[in-house]
Amino acid sequence: MLTVRLLPFILFLLVGCSHHSLSERFPASAQGACFSEGRHVLDQLQSKLSLSRAIKRTRPGQKSYGRPRVDLLRSRFKDWSFSEIQEYLDARPIPYVESPDGLWVIHDRHHLFLGLVKSRETLEDRFPGKSLKLTYQRSASFKGKGWPEYRLFLEESDRIYLNFKGQKIDWRELPSDFLSMKKDFFRGMAYILIKAEILEKVNEPFSEFKWANALRERFPNLKRKWRIKNIETVFEDVLKHPENYPGLKGRVSDPPDLEEAMDNIENIVDDLNWR
């Protein structure tokens, strides 16, 4: 994905250097200047921060999260080695928008980051003297620019999610830190539907949030507790009554039956001790 995103830049760099003749393009001084500028741009697009620095600089781009995903990550961070965790992080760059005051508002990997924040003390105890590194990828920067321009970007962007439990929120209602994010039972249920192989991830922005809002409307009186009975209730409705979720993308064309769907999340049930 990163290679694809950088391809236009690489082509631009090559074209930008190609207005000279072949003999002119490749003297050491010209080549060094051209690619030095390119490296500078690449460095601006991608950065690495230690976990402690990342926590100080990073802000959420949404208000809610699903508990199951975060709890599963915390469980893994307790068991994995330092190198396993670092490898996992390296494979998942965090995209962000830089605000006018220089903070990095992320628009993906919220559960990953919150899992790290909640595991910080455990990680520091397990790996004294070591520091995990997070890779960041900048999407846009408004540092030093006006807040109205930044606000307009957030309100019109398909990156930042200005919605909480089915209601629109103002960009100023985004949490000031990750521990202030709110648990959303149905956001977590949408994730479990994916793990049960009833839903699949799609490219449509915020599709899991849309499923969460549909489930919220469908089950206004469902007890917001992680119990097998509650999960089965939701699974059965999605499997047997797709007409209750018109227009929502992500439902697999040939979903499993209820028993198989429950089997698909058996490991999650065991890891989180749901009853």
C-alpha positions in Angstrom: 0.0 0.0 0.0 2.8 2.4 0.9 4.6 1.6 -2.4 1.4 2.4 -4.3 1.0 5.7 -2.5 4.6 6.7 -3.1 4.6 5.8 -6.8 3.2 9.2 -8.0 5.9 11.0 -5.9 8.7 8.8 -7.3 7.4 9.5 -10.9 7.2 13.2 -10.1 10.8 13.1 -8.8 12.1 11.4 -11.9 10.2 13.7 -14.3 11.4 16.7 -12.3 15.0 15.6 -12.8 14.5 14.7 -16.5 14.5 18.1 -18.0 18.3 18.0 -18.2 20.2 16.0 -20.9 21.4 12.5 -19.9 25.0 13.9 -19.3 23.6 16.8 -17.3 21.3 14.7 -15.2 23.8 12.5 -13.5 26.8 14.5 -12.3 27.3 13.7 -8.7 26.3 17.1 -7.5 23.0 17.3 -9.5 22.1 13.7 -8.7 22.8 14.3 -5.0 20.7 17.5 -4.9 17.8 15.9 -6.7 17.5 12.8 -4.6 18.4 14.6 -1.4 15.3 16.7 -1.9 13.3 13.5 -2.6 14.5 11.9 0.6 13.5 15.0 2.5 10.0 14.7 1.2 9.9 11.0 2.1 11.1 11.8 5.6 8.3 14.4 5.9 5.7 11.8 4.9 6.8 9.1 7.3 8.1 9.2 10.8 8.9 6.9 13.7 8.2 7.7 17.3 8.8 5.9 20.5 5.6 4.8 22.4 6.1 7.5 25.1 6.5 10.3 22.5 3.7 8.9 20.4 1.3 9.0 23.4 2.1 12.7 24.0 1.7 13.7 20.4 -1.2 11.5 19.1 -4.9 12.3 19.3 -7.9 10.2 18.3 -9.8 10.9 15.1 -13.0 9.3 16.5 -14.8 9.3 19.8 -15.6 5.6 20.3 -14.1 2.2 20.1 -15.0 -1.5 20.4 -13.9 -3.2 23.5 -13.3 -6.7 22.1 -10.6 -5.6 19.6 -8.7 -3.6 22.3 -8.9 -6.4 24.9 -7.6 -8.9 22.4 -4.7 -6.7 21.6 -3.9 -6.2 25.3 -4.0 -10.0 25.7 -1.5 -10.5 22.9 0.8 -7.8 24.2 1.0 -9.7 27.4 2.2 -12.8 25.6 4.2 -11.7 22.6 7.9 -11.1 22.7 9.3 -7.6 22.1 10.4 -8.5 18.5 6.9 -9.9 17.8 5.2 -6.8 18.9 7.6 -4.5 17.0 7.1 -6.6 13.9 3.4 -6.3 14.3 3.7 -2.5 14.6 6.1 -2.1 11.7 3.5 -3.7 9.4 0.8 -1.2 10.4 1.8 2.4 9.8 -0.5 4.9 11.4 -2.0 7.6 9.1 -2.5 11.0 10.6 -3.5 14.6 9.9 -1.4 17.3 11.6 -3.5 19.9 13.4 -2.6 23.6 13.5 -1.0 23.2 16.9 1.2 20.3 15.7 -0.7 17.4 17.2 -1.2 14.2 15.1 -4.9 13.3 14.7 -5.0 9.7 13.5 -7.6 8.3 11.1 -6.9 4.6 11.4 -5.4 2.1 13.9 -7.4 3.5 16.9 -7.8 0.1 18.5 -4.1 -0.7 18.0 -3.0 2.6 19.6 -5.5 2.4 22.5 -4.4 -1.2 23.1 -0.8 0.1 23.4 -1.9 3.0 25.7 -3.8 0.6 28.0 -0.8 -1.8 27.9 1.9 0.8 28.5 2.6 -0.2 32.1 2.7 -3.9 31.3 5.0 -3.3 28.4 7.4 -1.1 30.5 7.5 -3.9 33.1 8.1 -6.6 30.6 10.7 -4.8 28.6 12.7 -2.5 30.8 15.1 -0.3 28.9 13.5 -1.0 25.6 11.2 1.2 23.6 8.7 0.2 20.9 8.6 2.3 17.8 5.5 3.3 15.9 5.6 4.2 12.2 3.5 7.2 11.2 2.4 8.3 7.7 1.2 11.8 7.2 -1.9 12.4 5.1 -2.2 16.2 5.5 -0.7 19.0 7.5 -2.3 22.1 8.8 0.5 23.1 11.2 0.8 26.9 11.3 -2.5 27.3 9.3 -5.8 28.6 10.5 -8.3 26.6 12.5 -11.2 27.3 10.1 -9.3 25.6 7.3 -8.5 22.6 9.5 -12.2 22.4 10.7 -13.5 22.4 7.2 -11.1 19.6 6.3 -12.3 17.5 9.2 -15.9 18.1 8.5 -15.6 17.2 4.8 -13.0 14.5 5.0 -13.7 10.8 4.8 -10.9 10.2 7.3 -12.1 11.7 10.6 -15.3 10.2 12.0 -17.5 13.0 13.5 -20.2 10.8 14.7 -21.0 9.2 18.1 -23.7 6.6 18.6 -25.5 7.6 15.5 -25.4 11.3 16.2 -23.2 14.0 14.5 -20.6 15.6 16.8 -18.5 18.8 16.4 -14.8 18.3 15.6 -14.1 19.9 19.0 -15.8 17.0 20.7 -13.1 14.6 19.6 -11.3 13.2 22.7 -8.2 15.0 23.9 -6.5 11.7 24.7 -7.1 8.0 24.0 -8.2 7.1 27.5 -11.1 9.5 27.1 -12.5 7.5 24.2 -15.9 5.9 24.9 -16.7 2.2 24.7 -19.4 1.5 22.1 -20.9 -2.0 22.5 -22.3 -2.1 19.0 -19.0 -0.9 17.5 -17.5 -3.9 19.1 -20.3 -6.1 17.8 -19.6 -5.1 14.3 -16.0 -6.3 14.8 -17.2 -9.6 16.1 -19.5 -10.0 13.1 -16.4 -9.8 10.9 -14.5 -12.3 13.0 -17.6 -14.6 12.8 -17.2 -14.3 9.0 -20.7 -12.9 8.6 -19.3 -9.5 7.5 -16.2 -8.7 5.6 -14.1 -5.6 5.5 -15.0 -3.3 2.7 -13.3 -0.1 1.3 -16.3 2.1 2.1 -15.2 4.6 4.9 -16.6 3.8 8.3 -18.5 0.8 7.2 -18.2 -0.8 10.7 -19.6 2.3 12.3 -22.6 2.1 9.9 -23.2 -1.4 10.9 -22.9 -0.4 14.6 -25.6 2.3 14.1 -27.9 -0.1 12.3 -27.5 -2.7 15.2 -28.1 0.1 17.7 -31.4 0.9 16.1 -32.4 -2.7 15.7 -31.7 -3.7 19.3 -32.5 -0.7 21.5 -33.2 -2.9 24.5 -30.3 -5.3 24.2 -28.3 -5.5 27.4 -24.9 -4.0 26.6 -22.9 -6.9 28.1 -20.7 -9.4 26.4 -22.6 -12.6 26.9 -23.0 -15.5 24.5 -26.7 -15.1 24.4 -26.5 -11.4 23.4 -24.0 -12.3 20.6 -26.2 -15.1 19.3 -29.2 -12.8 19.2 -27.4 -10.3 17.0 -25.8 -13.0 14.8 -29.2 -14.7 14.2 -30.9 -11.5 13.1 -28.1 -10.5 10.7 -28.1 -14.1 9.2 -31.8 -14.6 8.9 -33.1 -11.1 8.3 -30.7 -9.2 5.9 -33.7 -7.0 5.0 -33.3 -5.4 8.4 -30.0 -3.8 7.2 -30.8 -2.3 3.8 -28.0 -0.6 1.9 -25.2 -1.7 4.3 -22.1 -3.1 2.6 -20.0 -5.9 4.0 -22.4 -8.8 4.5 -20.9 -11.9 2.8 -22.8 -13.4 -0.1 -22.8 -16.9 1.4 -22.7 -16.5 5.2 -22.2 -19.4 7.6 -25.1 -20.7 9.7 -25.4 -19.7 13.3 -23.5 -22.6 14.8 -20.5 -22.1 12.4 -20.5 -18.4 13.0 -20.3 -19.0 16.8 -17.5 -21.5 16.2 -15.6 -18.8 14.2 -15.3 -16.7 17.3 -14.6 -19.5 19.7 -11.0 -18.4 20.4 -12.1 -14.8 21.1 -14.7 -16.2 23.5 -12.1 -18.2 25.3 -9.5 -15.4 25.4 -12.0 -12.8 26.9 -13.8 -15.3 29.2 -17.3 -14.5 27.8 -20.1 -16.6 29.2 
